[in-house]
Amino acid sequence: MVRLDAPVSAGTDKLERCSLRRVVEFGPGVGQLRKGFGSDGFVSPVRIISEVEAGRHRLAFENAEAEVGPLHYQYKMHTVLTSPLELAMHPTMLDTVEELLGPDILLYNVCYIVKEPGTSAHVAWHQDLTYWGFDSDGQVSAWLALSPATAESGAMMMLPGSHTNGRLDHRVGTDGSNVLDNDQYVAGVDETDAVLCPLRPGEASFHHGWTLHASRPNASGDRRIGLNIQYLHPSVRQTLHDMDTAMLVRGEDAYGNFGTDVPAMGNLEPWAMEQRAKRETLVKGTYVSTLEAT
């Protein structure tokens, strides 16, 4: 089994013991979102785009990969490709985030997360906000499926209410199959109440930065492709340096805590690619600094 509470790989049978408690599937209105997000620390699924549209965006992603190579876990992709920028700024996406975060929204990061079929790649139990150096939890993580995210393909699992416990201790492991930078993980997680969050292409889940989540390997015959998008309230501040960047996508920024990312004006333009690489180095360096300080 694959143990998601330790940096060692071993199988998938524990998934059957997870509580597959259904989360309310929301329709066009998002008035119920805040309540579920506040109590559980996540909401899922929320329909953002159609499956046909999701297929178009998957094609755009895979065409870009054919040109420059794998794009898994590369940061700030909205600054070099128009497809992730379009998705991160989609009105339904921003309407949902506004319900959870308020009318003023910064787009902090966008990256593709890919699990190839038949591999041991998995994501250990962790909390997003542990690594980022922010001074508050005014943040929402969105995960938009571009291919089916199922129990077989390794859909995300969430632990309801875990966001209310604040930051938990994370360890650094040596398991090469954990796709997280530096192989971070939370040890000893009780998965009894874990909730599987399957998504059809075009659906998204939204979770709080302190919500414990994980996912198992992809045992399906297709790639599991998701777009991970990080949104912030403008009041959030980076505590480790003054070079962090974001982009205002709705409302106003009355704080000016971040430099400004330049949105993609085309696809894979050399100047934009160079700037993206520099910004990624800064963000990942922040993760390392945060881990070293714990």
ChimeraX commands (.cxc) that place a marker at each C-alpha (Angstrom):
marker #1 position 0.00,0.00,0.00 radius 0.5
marker #1 position 1.11,3.63,-0.35 radius 0.5
marker #1 position 1.33,5.14,3.12 radius 0.5
marker #1 position 0.45,8.78,2.77 radius 0.5
marker #1 position 1.42,9.48,6.37 radius 0.5
marker #1 position 5.01,8.39,5.82 radius 0.5
marker #1 position 7.67,8.76,3.12 radius 0.5
marker #1 position 7.44,5.09,2.16 radius 0.5
marker #1 position 5.46,3.49,-0.66 radius 0.5
marker #1 position 3.45,0.36,-0.10 radius 0.5
marker #1 position -0.20,-0.12,-1.91 radius 0.5
marker #1 position -3.70,1.30,-2.21 radius 0.5
marker #1 position -5.99,-0.97,-0.19 radius 0.5
marker #1 position -6.53,1.54,2.64 radius 0.5
marker #1 position -8.60,3.64,0.24 radius 0.5
marker #1 position -11.49,1.23,0.80 radius 0.5
marker #1 position -11.54,2.25,4.46 radius 0.5
marker #1 position -11.92,5.93,3.69 radius 0.5
marker #1 position -15.31,7.43,4.39 radius 0.5
marker #1 position -16.64,8.45,0.97 radius 0.5
marker #1 position -19.05,10.93,2.52 radius 0.5
marker #1 position -20.62,12.92,-0.29 radius 0.5
marker #1 position -20.07,16.65,-0.29 radius 0.5
marker #1 position -22.96,18.72,-1.63 radius 0.5
marker #1 position -22.72,19.18,-5.38 radius 0.5
marker #1 position -23.41,22.84,-6.00 radius 0.5
marker #1 position -25.41,24.14,-8.92 radius 0.5
marker #1 position -25.00,27.52,-10.65 radius 0.5
marker #1 position -25.49,29.43,-7.39 radius 0.5
marker #1 position -22.65,29.41,-4.86 radius 0.5
marker #1 position -24.50,30.65,-1.77 radius 0.5
marker #1 position -23.94,27.35,0.07 radius 0.5
marker #1 position -20.20,27.28,-0.50 radius 0.5
marker #1 position -19.05,29.37,2.42 radius 0.5
marker #1 position -20.86,27.23,4.99 radius 0.5
marker #1 position -19.34,23.98,3.74 radius 0.5
marker #1 position -15.91,25.53,3.37 radius 0.5
marker #1 position -16.04,26.91,6.90 radius 0.5
marker #1 position -17.05,23.62,8.50 radius 0.5
marker #1 position -15.17,21.06,6.41 radius 0.5
marker #1 position -12.30,23.13,5.03 radius 0.5
marker #1 position -13.17,22.22,1.43 radius 0.5
marker #1 position -16.01,22.05,-1.09 radius 0.5
marker #1 position -16.26,19.67,-4.05 radius 0.5
marker #1 position -17.29,19.26,-6.79 radius 0.5
marker #1 position -18.05,22.64,-8.37 radius 0.5
marker #1 position -18.66,22.75,-12.13 radius 0.5
marker #1 position -16.48,25.48,-13.67 radius 0.5
marker #1 position -16.42,24.63,-17.39 radius 0.5
marker #1 position -17.94,21.93,-19.58 radius 0.5
marker #1 position -16.15,18.65,-20.29 radius 0.5
marker #1 position -15.75,19.78,-23.90 radius 0.5
marker #1 position -14.02,22.96,-22.75 radius 0.5
marker #1 position -11.85,20.94,-20.39 radius 0.5
marker #1 position -10.79,18.79,-23.33 radius 0.5
marker #1 position -9.77,21.91,-25.24 radius 0.5
marker #1 position -7.64,23.09,-22.33 radius 0.5
marker #1 position -6.09,19.66,-21.93 radius 0.5
marker #1 position -5.11,19.74,-25.59 radius 0.5
marker #1 position -3.54,23.18,-25.15 radius 0.5
marker #1 position -1.53,21.85,-22.19 radius 0.5
marker #1 position -0.35,18.74,-24.02 radius 0.5
marker #1 position 0.52,20.76,-27.13 radius 0.5
marker #1 position 2.70,22.99,-24.94 radius 0.5
marker #1 position 4.35,19.90,-23.45 radius 0.5
marker #1 position 5.06,18.60,-26.95 radius 0.5
marker #1 position 6.91,21.85,-27.62 radius 0.5
marker #1 position 8.92,22.33,-24.41 radius 0.5
marker #1 position 8.75,19.05,-22.48 radius 0.5
marker #1 position 6.95,18.09,-19.24 radius 0.5
marker #1 position 5.20,20.96,-17.41 radius 0.5
marker #1 position 4.29,19.07,-14.25 radius 0.5
marker #1 position 4.71,21.19,-11.09 radius 0.5
marker #1 position 6.13,24.22,-12.87 radius 0.5
marker #1 position 4.95,27.42,-11.20 radius 0.5
marker #1 position 3.43,30.67,-12.49 radius 0.5
marker #1 position 2.17,28.99,-15.67 radius 0.5
marker #1 position -0.44,31.74,-16.13 radius 0.5
marker #1 position 2.44,34.04,-17.06 radius 0.5
marker #1 position 3.56,31.91,-20.03 radius 0.5
marker #1 position 0.41,30.16,-21.31 radius 0.5
marker #1 position -2.97,31.71,-22.10 radius 0.5
marker #1 position -4.96,28.54,-21.27 radius 0.5
marker #1 position -4.18,28.44,-17.52 radius 0.5
marker #1 position -4.62,32.20,-17.35 radius 0.5
marker #1 position -8.08,31.88,-18.91 radius 0.5
marker #1 position -9.05,29.16,-16.45 radius 0.5
marker #1 position -7.73,30.99,-13.40 radius 0.5
marker #1 position -9.70,34.09,-14.42 radius 0.5
marker #1 position -12.86,32.28,-15.53 radius 0.5
marker #1 position -15.89,34.14,-14.13 radius 0.5
marker #1 position -17.33,31.04,-12.46 radius 0.5
marker #1 position -13.97,30.29,-10.86 radius 0.5
marker #1 position -13.67,33.84,-9.52 radius 0.5
marker #1 position -17.31,33.90,-8.39 radius 0.5
marker #1 position -16.62,30.80,-6.33 radius 0.5
marker #1 position -13.41,32.19,-4.85 radius 0.5
marker #1 position -15.19,35.46,-4.03 radius 0.5
marker #1 position -17.78,33.53,-2.06 radius 0.5
marker #1 position -14.98,32.00,0.00 radius 0.5
marker #1 position -12.41,34.81,0.18 radius 0.5
marker #1 position -14.28,38.04,-0.45 radius 0.5
marker #1 position -14.49,40.49,-3.38 radius 0.5
marker #1 position -10.77,41.36,-3.53 radius 0.5
marker #1 position -8.70,38.54,-5.03 radius 0.5
marker #1 position -5.05,38.08,-5.93 radius 0.5
marker #1 position -3.91,35.24,-8.18 radius 0.5
marker #1 position -0.70,33.93,-6.63 radius 0.5
marker #1 position 0.25,30.78,-8.50 radius 0.5
marker #1 position -0.94,28.35,-11.17 radius 0.5
marker #1 position 0.66,24.99,-11.91 radius 0.5
marker #1 position -0.26,21.72,-13.58 radius 0.5
marker #1 position -0.14,18.58,-11.46 radius 0.5
marker #1 position 0.13,15.39,-13.50 radius 0.5
marker #1 position 0.13,11.76,-12.44 radius 0.5
marker #1 position 1.14,9.49,-15.25 radius 0.5
marker #1 position -0.79,6.19,-15.51 radius 0.5
marker #1 position 0.65,3.12,-13.85 radius 0.5
marker #1 position 3.28,4.96,-11.82 radius 0.5
marker #1 position 3.91,5.10,-8.07 radius 0.5
marker #1 position 3.62,8.91,-7.90 radius 0.5
marker #1 position 1.44,10.01,-5.01 radius 0.5
marker #1 position 0.93,13.02,-2.74 radius 0.5
marker #1 position 1.51,12.53,0.97 radius 0.5
marker #1 position -0.74,14.05,3.63 radius 0.5
marker #1 position 0.17,17.73,3.94 radius 0.5
marker #1 position -1.10,21.29,4.40 radius 0.5
marker #1 position -0.43,23.85,1.68 radius 0.5
marker #1 position 0.12,26.88,3.89 radius 0.5
marker #1 position 2.98,25.22,5.76 radius 0.5
marker #1 position 5.46,26.15,3.06 radius 0.5
marker #1 position 4.56,29.57,1.80 radius 0.5
marker #1 position 5.74,32.02,4.44 radius 0.5
marker #1 position 2.47,33.95,4.62 radius 0.5
marker #1 position 1.37,35.83,7.72 radius 0.5
marker #1 position -2.28,34.71,7.58 radius 0.5
marker #1 position -4.60,32.10,6.10 radius 0.5
marker #1 position -6.47,34.39,3.69 radius 0.5
marker #1 position -5.99,31.86,0.91 radius 0.5
marker #1 position -7.96,29.38,-1.20 radius 0.5
marker #1 position -6.56,26.50,-3.26 radius 0.5
marker #1 position -8.51,25.42,-6.35 radius 0.5
marker #1 position -7.90,22.14,-8.16 radius 0.5
marker #1 position -9.51,21.96,-11.62 radius 0.5
marker #1 position -9.67,18.59,-13.37 radius 0.5
marker #1 position -8.66,18.44,-17.05 radius 0.5
marker #1 position -8.99,14.64,-17.09 radius 0.5
marker #1 position -11.07,12.33,-14.87 radius 0.5
marker #1 position -9.94,12.34,-11.24 radius 0.5
marker #1 position -11.32,9.10,-9.79 radius 0.5
marker #1 position -10.47,6.65,-7.03 radius 0.5
marker #1 position -8.57,4.64,-9.64 radius 0.5
marker #1 position -6.62,7.60,-11.05 radius 0.5
marker #1 position -5.73,9.01,-7.64 radius 0.5
marker #1 position -8.28,11.74,-6.87 radius 0.5
marker #1 position -7.59,13.94,-3.86 radius 0.5
marker #1 position -8.67,12.96,-0.38 radius 0.5
marker #1 position -9.50,15.61,2.23 radius 0.5
marker #1 position -9.79,15.34,6.00 radius 0.5
marker #1 position -12.90,17.32,7.05 radius 0.5
marker #1 position -12.38,19.89,9.76 radius 0.5
marker #1 position -8.60,19.48,9.81 radius 0.5
marker #1 position -8.16,23.15,8.87 radius 0.5
marker #1 position -9.35,24.13,12.36 radius 0.5
marker #1 position -6.25,22.56,13.94 radius 0.5
marker #1 position -3.87,25.10,12.45 radius 0.5
marker #1 position -0.39,24.20,11.31 radius 0.5
marker #1 position 0.80,20.65,11.97 radius 0.5
marker #1 position 4.37,19.37,12.07 radius 0.5
marker #1 position 5.70,18.28,8.68 radius 0.5
marker #1 position 8.65,15.98,8.14 radius 0.5
marker #1 position 11.00,15.77,5.19 radius 0.5
marker #1 position 11.35,12.28,3.74 radius 0.5
marker #1 position 13.30,10.42,1.09 radius 0.5
marker #1 position 10.47,8.80,-0.86 radius 0.5
marker #1 position 11.04,9.66,-4.51 radius 0.5
marker #1 position 7.45,8.83,-5.42 radius 0.5
marker #1 position 5.97,11.62,-3.28 radius 0.5
marker #1 position 5.53,14.42,-5.81 radius 0.5
marker #1 position 5.76,17.21,-3.22 radius 0.5
marker #1 position 8.88,19.35,-3.21 radius 0.5
marker #1 position 11.28,18.04,-0.54 radius 0.5
marker #1 position 8.97,15.06,0.10 radius 0.5
marker #1 position 7.08,16.78,2.93 radius 0.5
marker #1 position 4.50,14.80,4.85 radius 0.5
marker #1 position 2.49,14.78,8.08 radius 0.5
marker #1 position 3.00,11.58,10.03 radius 0.5
marker #1 position 0.35,9.59,11.86 radius 0.5
marker #1 position -2.71,10.86,10.00 radius 0.5
marker #1 position -5.89,8.94,10.88 radius 0.5
marker #1 position -7.59,8.35,7.52 radius 0.5
marker #1 position -10.82,6.95,8.98 radius 0.5
marker #1 position -12.86,10.05,8.11 radius 0.5
marker #1 position -11.00,10.97,4.92 radius 0.5
marker #1 position -13.23,12.02,2.03 radius 0.5
marker #1 position -12.48,11.13,-1.56 radius 0.5
marker #1 position -13.13,14.05,-3.95 radius 0.5
marker #1 position -13.59,12.63,-7.46 radius 0.5
marker #1 position -13.90,15.19,-10.24 radius 0.5
marker #1 position -15.07,14.99,-13.83 radius 0.5
marker #1 position -13.19,17.10,-16.37 radius 0.5
marker #1 position -14.19,20.73,-15.87 radius 0.5
marker #1 position -15.09,20.30,-12.19 radius 0.5
marker #1 position -13.03,21.77,-9.36 radius 0.5
marker #1 position -12.51,21.34,-5.66 radius 0.5
marker #1 position -11.59,24.22,-3.33 radius 0.5
marker #1 position -9.75,23.80,-0.05 radius 0.5
marker #1 position -8.37,25.83,2.82 radius 0.5
marker #1 position -4.61,26.12,3.22 radius 0.5
marker #1 position -4.64,24.21,6.54 radius 0.5
marker #1 position -6.84,21.36,5.28 radius 0.5
marker #1 position -4.99,18.03,5.31 radius 0.5
marker #1 position -5.14,16.41,1.90 radius 0.5
marker #1 position -3.40,13.65,-0.04 radius 0.5
marker #1 position -3.81,11.43,-3.09 radius 0.5
marker #1 position -2.84,7.92,-4.16 radius 0.5
marker #1 position -1.09,6.67,-7.31 radius 0.5
marker #1 position -2.77,6.64,-10.70 radius 0.5
marker #1 position -3.76,3.06,-11.49 radius 0.5
marker #1 position -5.91,4.06,-14.49 radius 0.5
marker #1 position -4.95,3.99,-18.15 radius 0.5
marker #1 position -5.04,7.78,-18.59 radius 0.5
marker #1 position -3.03,10.68,-17.28 radius 0.5
marker #1 position -4.55,12.42,-14.26 radius 0.5
marker #1 position -4.16,16.12,-15.11 radius 0.5
marker #1 position -5.21,18.91,-12.79 radius 0.5
marker #1 position -4.65,22.64,-12.71 radius 0.5
marker #1 position -3.79,23.86,-9.22 radius 0.5
marker #1 position -4.58,27.54,-8.62 radius 0.5
marker #1 position -3.72,29.59,-5.54 radius 0.5
marker #1 position -5.73,32.69,-4.64 radius 0.5
marker #1 position -4.98,35.18,-1.85 radius 0.5
marker #1 position -6.72,38.03,-0.11 radius 0.5
marker #1 position -4.63,41.18,-0.73 radius 0.5
marker #1 position -4.05,41.63,3.01 radius 0.5
marker #1 position -1.84,38.51,3.07 radius 0.5
marker #1 position 1.85,39.35,3.42 radius 0.5
marker #1 position 5.01,37.38,2.67 radius 0.5
marker #1 position 7.13,37.24,5.84 radius 0.5
marker #1 position 10.38,35.82,4.44 radius 0.5
marker #1 position 11.28,38.44,1.82 radius 0.5
marker #1 position 9.82,41.36,-0.11 radius 0.5
marker #1 position 10.14,39.96,-3.65 radius 0.5
marker #1 position 7.00,37.84,-3.91 radius 0.5
marker #1 position 4.56,38.50,-6.76 radius 0.5
marker #1 position 0.88,38.06,-7.54 radius 0.5
marker #1 position -1.76,39.49,-9.88 radius 0.5
marker #1 position -5.01,41.26,-9.03 radius 0.5
marker #1 position -7.85,39.43,-10.76 radius 0.5
marker #1 position -10.90,40.92,-9.02 radius 0.5
marker #1 position -11.70,43.91,-6.83 radius 0.5
marker #1 position -9.04,46.16,-5.33 radius 0.5
marker #1 position -5.64,45.78,-3.73 radius 0.5
marker #1 position -5.43,48.31,-0.91 radius 0.5
marker #1 position -2.29,46.76,0.59 radius 0.5
marker #1 position 0.41,46.48,-2.09 radius 0.5
marker #1 position 2.13,43.54,-0.39 radius 0.5
marker #1 position 3.15,41.87,-3.64 radius 0.5
marker #1 position 4.95,42.77,-6.82 radius 0.5
marker #1 position 3.00,42.28,-10.03 radius 0.5
marker #1 position 3.04,39.19,-12.25 radius 0.5
marker #1 position 2.60,39.89,-15.96 radius 0.5
marker #1 position -0.17,37.74,-17.48 radius 0.5
marker #1 position 0.62,35.63,-20.55 radius 0.5
marker #1 position 0.12,37.62,-23.74 radius 0.5
marker #1 position 0.92,34.60,-25.89 radius 0.5
marker #1 position 2.24,31.09,-25.46 radius 0.5
marker #1 position 5.76,30.17,-24.38 radius 0.5
marker #1 position 7.30,33.50,-25.33 radius 0.5
marker #1 position 11.04,33.44,-24.49 radius 0.5
marker #1 position 11.01,36.55,-22.27 radius 0.5
marker #1 position 8.01,35.30,-20.33 radius 0.5
marker #1 position 9.59,31.86,-19.93 radius 0.5
marker #1 position 12.75,33.42,-18.52 radius 0.5
marker #1 position 10.79,35.51,-16.02 radius 0.5
marker #1 position 8.66,32.53,-15.02 radius 0.5
marker #1 position 11.75,30.46,-14.24 radius 0.5
marker #1 position 13.09,33.23,-11.99 radius 0.5
marker #1 position 9.78,33.53,-10.14 radius 0.5
marker #1 position 9.59,29.76,-9.70 radius 0.5
marker #1 position 13.08,29.70,-8.19 radius 0.5
marker #1 position 11.99,32.37,-5.71 radius 0.5
marker #1 position 8.78,30.56,-4.71 radius 0.5
marker #1 position 10.45,27.17,-4.31 radius 0.5
marker #1 position 13.28,28.80,-2.40 radius 0.5
marker #1 position 10.66,30.19,-0.02 radius 0.5
marker #1 position 9.38,26.65,0.56 radius 0.5
marker #1 position 12.87,25.46,1.46 radius 0.5
marker #1 position 13.47,28.41,3.78 radius 0.5
marker #1 position 10.20,27.73,5.57 radius 0.5
marker #1 position 11.00,24.04,6.05 radius 0.5
marker #1 position 14.50,24.82,7.33 radius 0.5
marker #1 position 13.02,27.20,9.89 radius 0.5
marker #1 position 10.70,24.53,11.35 radius 0.5
marker link #1:1,2 radius 0.2
marker link #1:2,3 radius 0.2
marker link #1:3,4 radius 0.2
marker link #1:4,5 radius 0.2
marker link #1:5,6 radius 0.2
marker link #1:6,7 radius 0.2
marker link #1:7,8 radius 0.2
marker link #1:8,9 radius 0.2
marker link #1:9,10 radius 0.2
marker link #1:10,11 radius 0.2
marker link #1:11,12 radius 0.2
marker link #1:12,13 radius 0.2
marker link #1:13,14 radius 0.2
marker link #1:14,15 radius 0.2
marker link #1:15,16 radius 0.2
marker link #1:16,17 radius 0.2
marker link #1:17,18 radius 0.2
marker link #1:18,19 radius 0.2
marker link #1:19,20 radius 0.2
marker link #1:20,21 radius 0.2
marker link #1:21,22 radius 0.2
marker link #1:22,23 radius 0.2
marker link #1:23,24 radius 0.2
marker link #1:24,25 radius 0.2
marker link #1:25,26 radius 0.2
marker link #1:26,27 radius 0.2
marker link #1:27,28 radius 0.2
marker link #1:28,29 radius 0.2
marker link #1:29,30 radius 0.2
marker link #1:30,31 radius 0.2
marker link #1:31,32 radius 0.2
marker link #1:32,33 radius 0.2
marker link #1:33,34 radius 0.2
marker link #1:34,35 radius 0.2
marker link #1:35,36 radius 0.2
marker link #1:36,37 radius 0.2
marker link #1:37,38 radius 0.2
marker link #1:38,39 radius 0.2
marker link #1:39,40 radius 0.2
marker link #1:40,41 radius 0.2
marker link #1:41,42 radius 0.2
marker link #1:42,43 radius 0.2
marker link #1:43,44 radius 0.2
marker link #1:44,45 radius 0.2
marker link #1:45,46 radius 0.2
marker link #1:46,47 radius 0.2
marker link #1:47,48 radius 0.2
marker link #1:48,49 radius 0.2
marker link #1:49,50 radius 0.2
marker link #1:50,51 radius 0.2
marker link #1:51,52 radius 0.2
marker link #1:52,53 radius 0.2
marker link #1:53,54 radius 0.2
marker link #1:54,55 radius 0.2
marker link #1:55,56 radius 0.2
marker link #1:56,57 radius 0.2
marker link #1:57,58 radius 0.2
marker link #1:58,59 radius 0.2
marker link #1:59,60 radius 0.2
marker link #1:60,61 radius 0.2
marker link #1:61,62 radius 0.2
marker link #1:62,63 radius 0.2
marker link #1:63,64 radius 0.2
marker link #1:64,65 radius 0.2
marker link #1:65,66 radius 0.2
marker link #1:66,67 radius 0.2
marker link #1:67,68 radius 0.2
marker link #1:68,69 radius 0.2
marker link #1:69,70 radius 0.2
marker link #1:70,71 radius 0.2
marker link #1:71,72 radius 0.2
marker link #1:72,73 radius 0.2
marker link #1:73,74 radius 0.2
marker link #1:74,75 radius 0.2
marker link #1:75,76 radius 0.2
marker link #1:76,77 radius 0.2
marker link #1:77,78 radius 0.2
marker link #1:78,79 radius 0.2
marker link #1:79,80 radius 0.2
marker link #1:80,81 radius 0.2
marker link #1:81,82 radius 0.2
marker link #1:82,83 radius 0.2
marker link #1:83,84 radius 0.2
marker link #1:84,85 radius 0.2
marker link #1:85,86 radius 0.2
marker link #1:86,87 radius 0.2
marker link #1:87,88 radius 0.2
marker link #1:88,89 radius 0.2
marker link #1:89,90 radius 0.2
marker link #1:90,91 radius 0.2
marker link #1:91,92 radius 0.2
marker link #1:92,93 radius 0.2
marker link #1:93,94 radius 0.2
marker link #1:94,95 radius 0.2
marker link #1:95,96 radius 0.2
marker link #1:96,97 radius 0.2
marker link #1:97,98 radius 0.2
marker link #1:98,99 radius 0.2
marker link #1:99,100 radius 0.2
marker link #1:100,101 radius 0.2
marker link #1:101,102 radius 0.2
marker link #1:102,103 radius 0.2
marker link #1:103,104 radius 0.2
marker link #1:104,105 radius 0.2
marker link #1:105,106 radius 0.2
marker link #1:106,107 radius 0.2
marker link #1:107,108 radius 0.2
marker link #1:108,109 radius 0.2
marker link #1:109,110 radius 0.2
marker link #1:110,111 radius 0.2
marker link #1:111,112 radius 0.2
marker link #1:112,113 radius 0.2
marker link #1:113,114 radius 0.2
marker link #1:114,115 radius 0.2
marker link #1:115,116 radius 0.2
marker link #1:116,117 radius 0.2
marker link #1:117,118 radius 0.2
marker link #1:118,119 radius 0.2
marker link #1:119,120 radius 0.2
marker link #1:120,121 radius 0.2
marker link #1:121,122 radius 0.2
marker link #1:122,123 radius 0.2
marker link #1:123,124 radius 0.2
marker link #1:124,125 radius 0.2
marker link #1:125,126 radius 0.2
marker link #1:126,127 radius 0.2
marker link #1:127,128 radius 0.2
marker link #1:128,129 radius 0.2
marker link #1:129,130 radius 0.2
marker link #1:130,131 radius 0.2
marker link #1:131,132 radius 0.2
marker link #1:132,133 radius 0.2
marker link #1:133,134 radius 0.2
marker link #1:134,135 radius 0.2
marker link #1:135,136 radius 0.2
marker link #1:136,137 radius 0.2
marker link #1:137,138 radius 0.2
marker link #1:138,139 radius 0.2
marker link #1:139,140 radius 0.2
marker link #1:140,141 radius 0.2
marker link #1:141,142 radius 0.2
marker link #1:142,143 radius 0.2
marker link #1:143,144 radius 0.2
marker link #1:144,145 radius 0.2
marker link #1:145,146 radius 0.2
marker link #1:146,147 radius 0.2
marker link #1:147,148 radius 0.2
marker link #1:148,149 radius 0.2
marker link #1:149,150 radius 0.2
marker link #1:150,151 radius 0.2
marker link #1:151,152 radius 0.2
marker link #1:152,153 radius 0.2
marker link #1:153,154 radius 0.2
marker link #1:154,155 radius 0.2
marker link #1:155,156 radius 0.2
marker link #1:156,157 radius 0.2
marker link #1:157,158 radius 0.2
marker link #1:158,159 radius 0.2
marker link #1:159,160 radius 0.2
marker link #1:160,161 radius 0.2
marker link #1:161,162 radius 0.2
marker link #1:162,163 radius 0.2
marker link #1:163,164 radius 0.2
marker link #1:164,165 radius 0.2
marker link #1:165,166 radius 0.2
marker link #1:166,167 radius 0.2
marker link #1:167,168 radius 0.2
marker link #1:168,169 radius 0.2
marker link #1:169,170 radius 0.2
marker link #1:170,171 radius 0.2
marker link #1:171,172 radius 0.2
marker link #1:172,173 radius 0.2
marker link #1:173,174 radius 0.2
marker link #1:174,175 radius 0.2
marker link #1:175,176 radius 0.2
marker link #1:176,177 radius 0.2
marker link #1:177,178 radius 0.2
marker link #1:178,179 radius 0.2
marker link #1:179,180 radius 0.2
marker link #1:180,181 radius 0.2
marker link #1:181,182 radius 0.2
marker link #1:182,183 radius 0.2
marker link #1:183,184 radius 0.2
marker link #1:184,185 radius 0.2
marker link #1:185,186 radius 0.2
marker link #1:186,187 radius 0.2
marker link #1:187,188 radius 0.2
marker link #1:188,189 radius 0.2
marker link #1:189,190 radius 0.2
marker link #1:190,191 radius 0.2
marker link #1:191,192 radius 0.2
marker link #1:192,193 radius 0.2
marker link #1:193,194 radius 0.2
marker link #1:194,195 radius 0.2
marker link #1:195,196 radius 0.2
marker link #1:196,197 radius 0.2
marker link #1:197,198 radius 0.2
marker link #1:198,199 radius 0.2
marker link #1:199,200 radius 0.2
marker link #1:200,201 radius 0.2
marker link #1:201,202 radius 0.2
marker link #1:202,203 radius 0.2
marker link #1:203,204 radius 0.2
marker link #1:204,205 radius 0.2
marker link #1:205,206 radius 0.2
marker link #1:206,207 radius 0.2
marker link #1:207,208 radius 0.2
marker link #1:208,209 radius 0.2
marker link #1:209,210 radius 0.2
marker link #1:210,211 radius 0.2
marker link #1:211,212 radius 0.2
marker link #1:212,213 radius 0.2
marker link #1:213,214 radius 0.2
marker link #1:214,215 radius 0.2
marker link #1:215,216 radius 0.2
marker link #1:216,217 radius 0.2
marker link #1:217,218 radius 0.2
marker link #1:218,219 radius 0.2
marker link #1:219,220 radius 0.2
marker link #1:220,221 radius 0.2
marker link #1:221,222 radius 0.2
marker link #1:222,223 radius 0.2
marker link #1:223,224 radius 0.2
marker link #1:224,225 radius 0.2
marker link #1:225,226 radius 0.2
marker link #1:226,227 radius 0.2
marker link #1:227,228 radius 0.2
marker link #1:228,229 radius 0.2
marker link #1:229,230 radius 0.2
marker link #1:230,231 radius 0.2
marker link #1:231,232 radius 0.2
marker link #1:232,233 radius 0.2
marker link #1:233,234 radius 0.2
marker link #1:234,235 radius 0.2
marker link #1:235,236 radius 0.2
marker link #1:236,237 radius 0.2
marker link #1:237,238 radius 0.2
marker link #1:238,239 radius 0.2
marker link #1:239,240 radius 0.2
marker link #1:240,241 radius 0.2
marker link #1:241,242 radius 0.2
marker link #1:242,243 radius 0.2
marker link #1:243,244 radius 0.2
marker link #1:244,245 radius 0.2
marker link #1:245,246 radius 0.2
marker link #1:246,247 radius 0.2
marker link #1:247,248 radius 0.2
marker link #1:248,249 radius 0.2
marker link #1:249,250 radius 0.2
marker link #1:250,251 radius 0.2
marker link #1:251,252 radius 0.2
marker link #1:252,253 radius 0.2
marker link #1:253,254 radius 0.2
marker link #1:254,255 radius 0.2
marker link #1:255,256 radius 0.2
marker link #1:256,257 radius 0.2
marker link #1:257,258 radius 0.2
marker link #1:258,259 radius 0.2
marker link #1:259,260 radius 0.2
marker link #1:260,261 radius 0.2
marker link #1:261,262 radius 0.2
marker link #1:262,263 radius 0.2
marker link #1:263,264 radius 0.2
marker link #1:264,265 radius 0.2
marker link #1:265,266 radius 0.2
marker link #1:266,267 radius 0.2
marker link #1:267,268 radius 0.2
marker link #1:268,269 radius 0.2
marker link #1:269,270 radius 0.2
marker link #1:270,271 radius 0.2
marker link #1:271,272 radius 0.2
marker link #1:272,273 radius 0.2
marker link #1:273,274 radius 0.2
marker link #1:274,275 radius 0.2
marker link #1:275,276 radius 0.2
marker link #1:276,277 radius 0.2
marker link #1:277,278 radius 0.2
marker link #1:278,279 radius 0.2
marker link #1:279,280 radius 0.2
marker link #1:280,281 radius 0.2
marker link #1:281,282 radius 0.2
marker link #1:282,283 radius 0.2
marker link #1:283,284 radius 0.2
marker link #1:284,285 radius 0.2
marker link #1:285,286 radius 0.2
marker link #1:286,287 radius 0.2
marker link #1:287,288 radius 0.2
marker link #1:288,289 radius 0.2
marker link #1:289,290 radius 0.2
marker link #1:290,291 radius 0.2
marker link #1:291,292 radius 0.2
marker link #1:292,293 radius 0.2
marker link #1:293,294 radius 0.2
view
